[in-house]
Amino acid sequence: MRNGFTFKNRHSSEFGVTVRTKSRPITAGVKSFTSDLPYRDGEYDFSKANPHGREHYAKRTFVISLGITADNLAALQGKISKLALWLTGSGELIFDDLPLVVWQARVTDEIAYMPEHGGTKAELEVSFSAEPFGEALFGTEGPLIGHPLQIESEIPLSTDCAYTYTLDGSGNICIVNFGDMPVSPVIKITGKTGGITLSLGGKTLAFSAGGKSVTADFEKQTVKAGDGLVGVTGEFFEIPAGINHVDVTNSVQGNIIITVGFKAKYMYGADYSHIDWGDALA
């Protein structure tokens, strides 16, 4: 396996550098909201006092050391100039030893260096500010040709059928979140739609589709029927890791087709060996 990383679709090996990880935290820091009141032991912790009922997380920082060698100072500066352009801005970050997880990252700190050995060597320390969770390489459509899945990986080569459901009026759909963190999906409903309610874990989102195709984006917290936004009642909910049964109610009879889309999220690495697909792909 290559020892390095890919950033903005370019691998570190293209730049002739050696890569050494200095810090790669395996967890993100919890956003803590507490109140320390007088005449009370300890403190009140409000970290879970939110609509999701869970703790939320801050960004994490990955620190990587890049070693550069060249025949002379001019050649060294040429390599560093190319690195400067590559490490500017934001993009997808993938580590060679975690090839199934994509981090949305940005280099935010300045990158300084000091030439060594008469200008033939330098070491740069790069800090990537990344989102709290990594994402799967693929979404609910399943892996694509070229994705680095091993032969024994316990994930179907095509999963899109598992996330498409046909109901005659109302019913129940089984959503398998194959990550280890909650996700906010995009749910599309076509067919004979009326007043729609989606329920999971005691939370319900309701809206009127009026016979139109409708898209509920739980991340953006919007519902669009046809070309326009529609009002909602209730609350947008998350899909926890594992198997989830979502109740769907349609106020009119007739077939509706539901598709669910998301990219699984991970605290650190992706492990598909524990996934229970249930009857989703039976």
Disulfide bonds with the S-S distance in Angstrom:
none
